Amino acid sequence: MQQRPQISPGDVEDNQWIDTRSQSSQFKRYQPNVAQTTYPIHTQQLIFYCLSPSVAFAKDLRLARSLIFASGTLAPLATYAGELKIPFDIQMECNHVIDLDRTFMTALSHGRNPNVKLRATYQNTDKVEFQDECGLIVLDVCQRVPYGVLCFLPSYRFLNVIISRWMASGLWQKLNEHKTVFYEEKSSANFQNTMNRFREANGTLQMDKTLTAAAKRVKAMF
């Protein structure tokens, strides 16, 4: 049995991978039977990570006379205060602006086609059946819900995929027959232009003609 060739650290650069097949003189002769294995050349590192936000926050806390935390997503406040290691002497939690009798929340397992499961896994999002089913659900909502509709998607990749599919299938045109559709592009340079067009449409068109789609990276609209 031929031994694996010895490689010294000086023979390679950091983060380089050595293919041992090329080091064997018998490789070409026994190529069909040689396992395609690579061996990484590691450089040893010792790294410490601080996972407590209170350490980074301590400096700002010493410099400030008073601090106000205001957000719609801070609750539960006890957990937030514990992570920062500071007491919240004055706390105020407001009720939601929308009454419960005007709120409806549900999870859909499928749409019109019961054979297409609405599971947004990586494998399913690339299937046109899944993309079409999502589009038909959005179309149904736009046909029944007055005023604006806001849609959140898991990623910009999926956003671009379904827009391309909906444009090719004609579903994009049907959506625009019921709502004026806006979507947030990944480039921040185009974000302000999208917002300006959205505000202009709200000022010149009826409110029931606006559909805004947003990616899950909540910068605003998608």
C-alpha positions, 0 to 999 in steps of 0.5 A, a space after each residue: 500500500 502506498 503511503 500518503 505523501 508528507 506535506 510540510 506547512 511551508 509547502 502551502 499557503 494558509 487556507 489552501 487545500 491539498 489534493 493528495 491524488 496529484 501527489 501519487 505517482 500511481 494516481 493515473 494508473 489507478 485513477 478509477 479506484 482512487 478515492 477523491 479525498 482532500 486534506 485541509 491544511 489548518 492553522 491553529 486559532 484560539 478565538 474568544 466570543 463575548 455573547 453578552 450584550 451587557 458588556 458592549 452596552 456598559 460603556 454607553 451606559 456610563 456615558 448617558 444620564 438617561 436612556 429611553 428604549 422604545 420599540 414595538 418588539 421589546 417585550 418581554 421587558 424582563 428578558 431584555 433588561 436581564 440581557 443588558 444587566 440594567 433595571 428598567 425603573 419606568 416601564 410602559 407597555 401599550 395595547 395593540 392599536 388594532 382591536 382583537 375583534 378586527 384581527 384574524 390570524 391563521 396558517 394555511 396548509 394548502 391553497 386551491 390545490 390540496 395536493 400542493 403543500 405550503 411548506 416553504 422549504 428550499 426544495 419546494 420554493 424552486 417548484 413552479 407548483 408551489 410558486 403558482 399556488 402562492 400567487 393564487 393565494 395572494 390574488 384571492 386576497 387582493 380580490 377580497 381585501 379592500 385597501 392595501 395588502 402587505 406581503 412578507 417573503 423569506 428572502 430576496 432570492 425567493 422574491 425574485 424567483 416568484 416575480 419571474 414566475 408570475 410574470 411568465 405565467 400572467 399572474 403578475 398582470 392579474 395582480 396589477 388589475 386589482 392592486 398597484 404592485 410595489 416590491 422592494 429591490 435588494 439594492 438600497 440605491 433603489 429603495 427611496 425611489 420605490 418609496 416615492 412611487 408608493 407614496 405617489 400612488 397612495 396620493 393619486 390612486 384609490 387606496 384599494 389599489 395598492 399592494 406592497 410586498 416585503 421581504 422578511 429582512 424588514 427594511 421596509 417594502 420588498 
